Amino acid sequence: MRCSICGRESSGEFCEYHQLAYRKLKETYVKWKEATGISWIEYLSEVVKNPFTGEWSKEVAKKLLEEDRDETE
C-alpha cells in the first residue's frame, strides 16, 4: 500500500510518519477537548492554522478535514 498523503510505502492508509502524526493528533485532542470542549473538526481546523504545528500533522489534519472524518469515537 501507499500513504494516502505522500505516497510512501505503508501498511495502512498512512506511512509511519503520518500515522505517528495521526496518533499524536488524537492523543492531543483528548486534552484539548477536556480543557475547552472543542469538537474534533474545530480542533483539526485549529491545528492547520497553528504556525507551530508540524508539517506531517498539518497534512493529516487537512486530509481528515477534506474527508470530513469524525474520528473521535
C-alpha positions in Angstrom: 0.0 0.0 0.0 0.9 3.6 -0.3 0.3 6.5 2.1 -2.8 8.5 1.0 -0.9 11.7 1.7 2.7 11.3 0.5 2.8 8.1 -1.5 5.4 6.4 0.7 5.1 2.6 1.4 2.6 1.9 4.2 0.8 -0.9 5.8 -2.4 1.1 6.1 -3.8 4.5 5.0 -0.8 6.4 6.3 3.0 5.9 6.2 4.8 5.6 9.5 5.4 9.3 9.7 1.8 10.4 9.0 0.5 7.5 11.2 2.5 8.8 14.1 1.2 12.4 13.5 -2.4 11.0 13.4 -1.9 9.2 16.7 -0.5 12.4 18.3 -3.3 14.4 16.9 -5.8 12.0 18.6 -3.9 12.0 21.9 -3.7 15.8 22.0 -7.3 16.2 21.1 -8.4 14.4 24.3 -6.6 17.0 26.3 -7.9 19.9 24.2 -11.5 18.6 24.5 -11.2 18.3 28.3 -9.9 21.8 28.6 -12.0 23.6 26.0 -14.9 21.4 24.9 -13.8 21.8 21.3 -15.1 19.5 18.6 -12.8 17.2 16.5 -13.4 19.3 13.4 -12.8 22.6 15.2 -9.6 21.1 16.7 -8.4 20.0 13.2 -9.0 23.5 11.9 -7.0 25.0 14.7 -4.2 22.6 14.1 -4.0 23.5 10.5 -3.9 27.3 11.3 -1.3 26.9 14.1 2.1 28.1 12.9 3.8 25.8 15.5 2.2 22.6 14.2 4.5 20.2 12.4 4.1 19.7 8.7 3.1 16.0 8.9 0.4 16.8 11.5 -0.9 19.6 9.3 -1.0 17.3 6.3 -3.0 14.7 8.3 -5.4 17.3 9.7 -6.0 18.7 6.2 -6.7 15.2 4.8 -9.1 14.5 7.7 -10.9 17.8 7.2 -11.2 17.2 3.4 -12.8 13.8 4.1 -14.8 15.4 7.0 -14.0 12.4 9.2 -15.1 12.3 12.7 -12.5 10.0 14.3 -13.3 10.8 17.9 -15.1 7.6 18.7 
